[in-house]
Amino acid sequence: MNSNIKIYSFILLIISTIFSSACNSVTIAPNNHFAYITNQGDNTVSVIDSQKNQVINTIKVGKAPVGVAVSSQLQRAYISNVESQDISVINTHNNMVTETLKIKGSPVGLALSPDSKTLYAADWFDNRVLAISTDTNHTTREVIVGDAPAGLVVSPDNQRLYVANRDSNDIAVIDTTTLTIKKRIPVGNHPFGLTVSASGLWLISVNVKEDTVSIINTKTNDQQKVKVGYHPYCAAMSLDENTLYVTNTQDDSVTVINLATKKIITTIEVGSTPEGISIDYANHRAYVANWGSNNVSVIDTKSNKLVTTIKTGDKSRAFGQFILPEQ
């Protein structure tokens, strides 16, 4: 892609949320209680207590925060700041920024390995993924992937890193030991958000420009597409792998899909321009960050009804796995 076109595309993404948030989420175990919501417009992170459904803290981070990855093991939340080209490290025990990792590039999507030893960061401009050790040394490796890498997710067995390459229309499958690409999976037009099931069997790609999600069997490589709403960005899966929730940015809704039948169960109206989504399995709630209305919608995943709306910061994004599981 021509560099001028790429810069123009990136500006459009910030303005119209085309680059924002999809979900790079991994299904995690129950007992989740805190949500870390990036607010790109005011350079903050809102911390939501998901038992009380209220903001308990607002944390200043770098410039234009987008991506989120959380670890209860490390008691940390990692935040990618696109414009300041760094990653803020938040101590989730006291909700203070303890460190800032400088990145020579534009970090967007973030994902942690299941053992929390490696933080992966997608560099949007330079078409690469960084693998950063979470110890004090922060040893960094990198791999060139496809054009405009966005969503990231790691398989539950820690063997594979999946990367959505928006402008290559594929998913790069990377060996996490050697950090080499093993294969590429063609998906729909402009894949952005990714999620993987607890068993690792199902990989979901959210295809923005095609208004579909690709449901991929990671054992057989069989793929089936399901039509969703307008400009979908993020997805999150139920713990039993029966239900998929997809945010649709341009029609202000969440599509709920039965994964067994590949049929739509219902469509839920939420806030304006919904982007990031994660599920609190313990409390049976899905949290949706609404970029356009500066708030978070809370959905009861038993009834698939909207429960409440929580006011957050300016341009709430929460791209990634943002629900912190309690140890």
C-alpha positions, 0 to 999 in steps of 0.5 A: 500500500502506498505510504500516503494512502496508508496515512490517509486511511489511518486518519480516517480510521481515527475520525470515523472509527474504522480503525477502532476497536474490534474484539481481540478477546480470549474466553477466560474463566469465571469470577471477573469483576473489573473492566478497563475501558480506553477513552481515546478522546481524553487520554484516559482509562475508565475502571468499571466495577462490574458487580456495581456497574459503576466507574470507580476510577479514571486513569490518565494514560498516553495519547489516544489510548485504544488497545487493552490487555489485562492479567490477573496473574500480573495484576496489570492492564496494558494500554496501547497509546497510538499517538504517543507511540507507547504502552501504559502499564497499570497496576490493577491493585492500586490503578496507577500507571507504573511504567510506560513502554516506548514503541517505535511504531503505532501500537493498536491491538494488544494480547497477552499469552495465557501464561502472561509472560508475553505481551503482543502488540500490533504495529499498524503502520509498520505491518509487524507484531512485537512480542514483548516479555512482561518481566523487567527486561522487556525483551522484544522480538518482532515478526512482519505480518500482513498489511495493517495488522489490528486484532490479536488473540492467542490460542488457549494452549499458547501455541499460536498467535492469530493476527487480523491483517485488515488490508490483506484480508487474512489472518496470519497464524504465528508459531509463538515459540519461533515467531514465524508465520505457519499459514495464512487464512483468507477471510472476509473484507477488512478483518479487524477483531478476533476472538477464540473459544476456551477450547481453542476450536473456534476462531472468529474474524470480524470482517468490517467491510463485508458485514460478516463474521468468519467462523473458523474451525481451527482443526479442520480449517472449515470456515462459514460466514454469517451476515451481521450488522453494518460495519461490525468490529468486535466479537466475544463468545460465551464460555460454553461456546454456544453464543457469539456477540458482535458489535455493529458500529454503524447501526448501534447494535449487537448481533447475537448468534447461535454458533451451533446453527449459525443463525441470529438469535436477536439484535440488541440496541446499544449506544452509539458506535459500539466497538469493544466488547468483553463478557463478565462470565461470573455475572452473566453480562456483556460490556460494550464500549460505545465510541459515539456516545461515550459510555458502556452498555451492559447486556444480560447474557441470560436474557440478552436484554440491555441492563444499564448504561454506564457513563465513561470518558470521551470516545470509549474504545476498549479494543481487546480483552478488557475484563479483568478476572479476579484471582 
